[in-house]
């Protein structure tokens, strides 16, 4: 097998040959998305707004202001296809606002962005979801007075029985409804919620609601899943389950972008980390490199993050 080892910064036009060589490996019976993404990202420089070998989401000059405050001011941003990308930054950095802009829940003041080559400017949130880019929310959005199973069914596309006229003719939609219910129960079983399928969603714990929202997002078989703080408020006993589900998404070929403050989670599962501060992209790279970046430490903790607060002489120096 030819040597496909590359150094950071190798031109992207060499990627097709490297990928073709890897695909000829007789020992590779299935696609190893984790290994493929890691090898492809080895080409990428560790700098803000860097281009990726195979981006699924690309944003240019996206800005959003509230009054005199620039909540988002992103010059260039890309997400690598089939990878797990973490979007981190301090509170108020603009991460959730950026999510809202990309998914059609808010409109930017300027900018363009494309998903899988399709322009998303002026595209509504429901159409964005139908195109294959779905999201979850920091505060879970479940229908409390519907059962867990009914919450899942809401997320399924192509439901002919929703039409007023077609609903009068069960033979037109019964088979599709059975397919959707089977898919929903399979996902609930995977997320350990099958026993709760007939319970009201409002009776679930915070962690179970996070699982339900993630499972519902998968009903549309998306290409990109965007998770806004999936670990926020989750019982530690459920955190490992959520981690496993996110990794499983990548292993199945789904691209993942998630916002998170739990640096241990980021370090263990992310292929690539992008850092936002004051609405801007300030750093990018593999988790280990980003965690040691002085710009990242400063953005999170301030310039005096490493001082000993018990040393009075340090306080005098700060003054």
Buried (B, 14 or more C-beta within 10 A) or exposed (E): EEEBEBEEEBEEEEBEEBBEEBEEEEEEEEBBBBEBBBBBBBBBEBEBBBEBBBBBBBBBEBBBBEEEEBBBBBBBBBBBBBBBBBBBBBEBBBBBBBBBBBBBBBEBBEBEBBBBEEEBEEBEBEEBBBBBBBBBBBEBEBBEEBBBBBBBBEBBEEBBBEEEEBEEEEEBBEEBBEEBBEBBBEBBEBBBBBEBBEBBBEEBEEBBBBBBBBBBBBBBEBBBBBBBBBBBEBEEEBBEBBBEBBBEBBBEEBBBBBBBBBBEBBBEBBBBBBBBBBBBBBBBBBBEEBBEBEEBBBBBEEEEEEEEEEEEEEEEEEE
